[in-house]
Amino acid sequence: MRFALALLLTLPLAACGSSHDVSRAAAAPPTVTFNVDDTKHMDEANGRAAEFCSRYNRPARLESLDQQNGYYVATYVCR
């Protein structure tokens, strides 16, 4: 529930625009969520998720990829 609330609170910020192709939207171990401008930047999101999960000695696994308001929301689980 906290994760969903954190994600909902960060979505308006993401909609404001950013010069970054990938920005972290939420993190609640063992999950991390990134806003991705388009799928050609998924490699960057994958790398950032792997870096996040390495803190917990776990690999990152893409759990979901949804499209919202012209960008993608990629959620990874550290497993």
Secondary structure, DSSP 8 states (H G I E B T S, - for coil): -HHHHHHHHHHHHHHT--S-SEEEEEEETTEEEEEESSGGGHHHHHHHHHHHHHTTT--EEEEEEEEETTEEEEEEEE-
